[in-house]
C-alpha cells in the first residue's frame, strides 16, 4: 500500500513539472502569429514616351553592282580609271588596241564611196532613157527595112509574133527581177525564216531573166531567118542594131539593181566595222564607283568581267533579325544604324525591302531585311562591306499616357480594362483603348486621364516584404461588386 502511494506522488510531480514547462515555453519562447491583410498596389497615369524596337546585324552593300566586259577580245591599250574612282554614265573606262579595226572601217568607207559612184552613174543612164531610145530607133529602122522589102508571109508573121512574145516575156522577167532585188527587202536576209526564201527568189529571178534574154535572142534569130532572102545587108544591119539595143536596155536595169545591191552590201560592212570599233571601248553605263579591275594595259582580255562598277551613292544595309521579331519588320519602318568601325556615329534610314523567305544565319532561321542609309546625316565616308548594328523602330509615341502593363485586364482578345482607384478608395473597372506596349508600359489612347490612379494588383502584407502576391487578385471592394451587379 505504501509502495503504491509513492508511485502516485511521483507521477503527480512529473505532471506538474510538464505543465509548468509548457506554460514557461508558451510565455517566454513561443512567437505569436500575426495575420496581416493584403494591401492594394497602385500606379499613377503619367505622360511619357514609348518606343518599340528590334535589333539586327548585317553589312553595308552597294545598291547595285555591275560587272562590265568588252564585247570583243583583244589587247588592252589603256585603262583610264583606278579602283575607287567615281565615274559617270558615258565615261570611257578602258580601250583595246584598235589599229586593225580602224583600218577595216577606213576600207569599208572607201567601198561605200565607190558603190555610191557606181550607183549614181547607173541611175543617170537610166534617167536619161538612152537605151530605150536606141532600141526604139533601131526597131523603127528595122521595120522600115522590112517594109521596104515588101515581103510578107506566114513565116514572117509567126516569127514576128514570137518575137513580140519574147519581148513580153523579157519584160515580165525583168519586173520579177526588180521585185526580187528591191533593196528595201534586204532586211529579210537577217531574218532566218525569210533569208533562204529571198535568196531562192533572187536566184530564180536571175535565171528567168537570163532565160528570157536568150528566148528573145532566139526569137529574134528566127525572125531574122524568116526574112532571109528578102533582107539585104541593110536589113541585117538594122536587125543587129535592134538586138544590141535590146541587150543594152536589159543590162541597164540589171546594172542599176546590181549597183544598188553593191551599195547596200558596202554599207552593211561599214556598219559592222564601226560596231567592232565601238566594241574596243568600254564605257560606263551608269554612275558608280570602280570596285575592281581585272587586267592592266598590255594584257589580253576576252569576254569575261573586266571592271566591276558599284552604286555607293545610295548603299543599302542588308541585315538579319530573329524570326520572333518579324512583327517589327515592315517596309517604311525607320532604322538607326551604327557601324562597328564608327561607334560614335548613328545613321538614320528606313526599311526598303523584306525578303519573302527566311534565311539561315549561323544555323539559325532569320528574316533578311534591306534598309537605306542617309549618308548626309554624318560627316564620314562609308566603305562597302562594313559591319553594322541596326535598331528597327517598330513603333513610337511621344508624350503618351502610360500605365504599367500590370494594370491591364484583358476582357476579351484585344479588349482591355483597368481598375481605377476612386477618391473614396473604391475600385472602378474602366474599359480602355490600348496603343503601343512594351515589357514595362502600355500606351492608353482613351479611357484614362493624366493623374488617374490605377491598380496594379495586390501584395501580401508582412514585416519584411512588400512583394506582390502570386495570385494578383483584387479585393472584393464595394465598387467592384456594384460593377458586377453584386449587393
Long-range contacts (C-beta under 8 A, 24 or more apart in sequence): 34-463, 36-460, 36-461, 36-462, 37-461, 38-458, 38-459, 38-460, 38-461, 38-469, 38-475, 39-458, 39-459, 39-461, 40-421, 40-455, 40-458, 40-474, 40-475, 41-455, 41-456, 41-457, 41-458, 41-459, 41-468, 42-421, 42-453, 42-454, 42-455, 42-456, 43-403, 43-404, 43-406, 43-407, 43-453, 43-454, 43-456, 44-451, 44-452, 44-453, 44-454, 45-401, 45-402, 45-403, 45-444, 45-448, 45-449, 45-450, 45-451, 45-452, 45-453, 45-454, 46-401, 46-402, 46-450, 47-399, 47-400, 47-401, 47-402, 47-450, 48-399, 48-400, 48-402, 48-441, 49-396, 49-397, 49-398, 49-399, 49-400, 50-395, 50-396, 50-397, 50-400, 50-402, 50-436, 50-437, 50-438, 50-441, 50-443, 51-393, 51-395, 51-396, 51-397, 51-438, 52-328, 52-393, 52-394, 52-395, 52-396, 52-436, 52-437, 52-438, 53-328, 53-391, 53-392, 53-393, 53-394, 54-321, 54-322, 54-325, 54-328, 54-329, 54-391, 54-392, 54-394, 55-321, 55-325, 55-389, 55-390, 55-391, 55-392, 56-319, 56-320, 56-321, 56-322, 56-325, 56-369, 56-389, 56-390, 56-392, 57-319, 57-320, 57-387, 57-388, 57-389, 57-390, 58-317, 58-318, 58-319, 58-320, 58-369, 58-387, 58-388, 58-390, 59-317, 59-318, 59-319, 59-385, 59-386, 59-387, 59-388, 60-315, 60-316, 60-317, 60-339, 60-373, 60-382, 60-383, 60-384, 60-385, 60-386, 60-388, 61-315, 61-316, 61-317, 61-318, 61-384, 61-385, 62-288, 62-289, 62-291, 62-310, 62-311, 62-312, 62-315, 62-316, 62-384, 63-311, 63-312, 63-313, 63-314, 63-315, 63-316, 64-286, 64-288, 64-310, 64-311, 65-291, 65-308, 65-309, 65-310, 65-311, 66-285, 66-286, 66-288, 66-308, 66-309, 66-310, 67-305, 67-307, 67-308, 68-93, 68-282, 68-284, 68-285, 68-305, 68-306, 68-307, 68-308, 68-309, 69-282, 69-301, 69-303, 69-304, 69-305, 69-306, 70-94, 70-96, 70-279, 70-280, 70-282, 70-301, 70-302, 70-303, 70-306, 71-279, 71-303, 72-96, 72-276, 72-279, 72-280, 72-303, 73-300, 73-301, 73-302, 73-303, 74-280, 74-300, 74-301, 75-298, 75-299, 75-300, 75-301, 76-295, 76-296, 76-297, 76-298, 76-299, 76-300, 76-301, 77-297, 78-297, 79-293, 79-295, 79-296, 79-297, 81-290, 81-293, 81-307, 82-290, 82-293, 83-290, 83-291, 83-292, 83-293, 84-289, 84-290, 85-289, 85-290, 86-287, 86-288, 86-289, 87-284, 87-287, 87-288, 87-289, 87-290, 87-309, 88-284, 88-287, 89-284, 89-285, 89-286, 89-287, 90-283, 90-284, 91-283, 91-284, 92-281, 92-282, 92-283, 92-284, 93-282, 93-283, 93-284, 93-290, 93-307, 94-281, 94-282, 94-306, 94-307, 95-280, 95-281, 95-282, 96-280, 96-281, 96-301, 97-280, 98-277, 98-280, 98-281, 101-273, 101-276, 101-277, 101-280, 102-277, 104-273, 104-276, 104-277, 105-270, 105-273, 105-274, 105-277, 107-273, 108-266, 108-269, 108-270, 108-272, 108-273, 108-274, 109-270, 111-266, 111-269, 111-270, 112-263, 112-266, 112-267, 112-269, 112-270, 114-266, 115-259, 115-262, 115-263, 115-265, 115-266, 115-267, 116-263, 118-259, 118-262, 118-263, 119-256, 119-259, 119-260, 119-262, 119-263, 121-259, 122-252, 122-255, 122-256, 122-258, 122-259, 123-256, 123-259, 125-252, 125-255, 125-256, 126-252, 126-253, 126-256, 131-245, 131-248, 131-249, 131-251, 131-252, 132-249, 134-245, 134-248, 134-249, 135-242, 135-245, 135-246, 135-248, 135-249, 137-245, 138-238, 138-241, 138-242, 138-244, 138-245, 139-242, 139-245, 141-238, 141-241, 141-242, 142-235, 142-238, 142-239, 142-241, 142-242, 144-238, 145-231, 145-232, 145-234, 145-235, 145-238, 146-227, 146-230, 146-231, 146-235, 149-227, 149-230, 149-231, 149-232, 149-235, 150-230, 151-227, 151-229, 151-230, 153-226, 155-226, 156-223, 156-226, 156-227, 158-226, 159-219, 159-222, 159-223, 159-225, 159-226, 159-227, 160-223, 160-226, 162-219, 162-222, 162-223, 163-216, 163-219, 163-220, 163-222, 163-223, 165-219, 166-212, 166-215, 166-216, 166-218, 166-219, 166-220, 167-216, 167-219, 167-246, 169-212, 169-215, 169-216, 170-209, 170-212, 170-213, 170-215, 170-216, 170-246, 170-250, 172-212, 173-205, 173-208, 173-209, 173-211, 173-212, 173-213, 174-209, 174-212, 174-250, 174-253, 176-205, 176-208, 176-209, 177-205, 177-206, 177-208, 177-209, 177-253, 177-254, 177-257, 178-253, 178-257, 179-205, 180-204, 180-205, 181-205, 181-257, 181-260, 181-261, 183-260, 183-261, 183-263, 183-264, 186-261, 186-264, 186-268, 209-250, 209-254, 213-247, 213-250, 216-246, 217-243, 220-246, 282-306, 282-307, 284-309, 285-309, 286-311, 287-311, 287-313, 288-312, 288-313, 291-384, 310-384, 312-382, 312-384, 313-375, 314-372, 315-373, 315-375, 315-382, 315-384, 316-352, 316-370, 316-371, 316-372, 316-373, 317-349, 317-370, 317-371, 317-372, 317-373, 317-388, 317-390, 318-368, 318-369, 318-370, 319-368, 319-369, 319-371, 319-388, 319-390, 320-359, 320-361, 320-366, 320-367, 320-368, 320-369, 321-366, 321-367, 321-369, 321-392, 322-364, 322-366, 322-367, 323-358, 323-365, 323-366, 323-367, 325-367, 325-392, 326-367, 327-394, 328-392, 328-394, 329-354, 329-367, 329-369, 329-392, 329-394, 330-354, 330-394, 333-392, 333-393, 333-394, 334-392, 334-393, 335-371, 335-390, 335-391, 335-392, 335-393, 336-390, 336-391, 336-393, 337-371, 337-373, 337-388, 337-389, 337-390, 337-391, 338-388, 338-389, 338-391, 339-382, 339-386, 339-387, 339-388, 339-389, 340-386, 340-387, 340-388, 340-389, 341-386, 341-387, 342-378, 342-380, 345-378, 345-380, 346-377, 346-378, 347-373, 347-374, 347-375, 347-377, 347-378, 348-373, 348-374, 348-377, 349-373, 349-374, 351-392, 395-436, 396-436, 397-435, 397-436, 397-443, 400-435, 400-436, 400-443, 400-444, 401-443, 401-444, 401-445, 401-448, 401-449, 401-450, 402-441, 402-442, 402-443, 402-444, 403-441, 403-442, 403-444, 403-448, 403-454, 404-440, 404-441, 404-442, 404-456, 405-437, 405-438, 405-439, 405-440, 405-441, 405-442, 406-456, 406-457, 406-468, 406-472, 407-442, 407-454, 407-455, 407-456, 408-432, 408-434, 408-442, 417-447, 418-447, 418-448, 418-454, 418-455, 419-454, 419-455, 419-474, 419-480, 420-448, 420-452, 420-453, 420-454, 420-455, 421-453, 421-454, 421-455, 422-479, 425-477, 426-477, 426-478, 426-479, 426-480, 427-455, 427-474, 427-475, 427-477, 427-479, 427-480, 428-479, 428-483, 429-480, 429-483
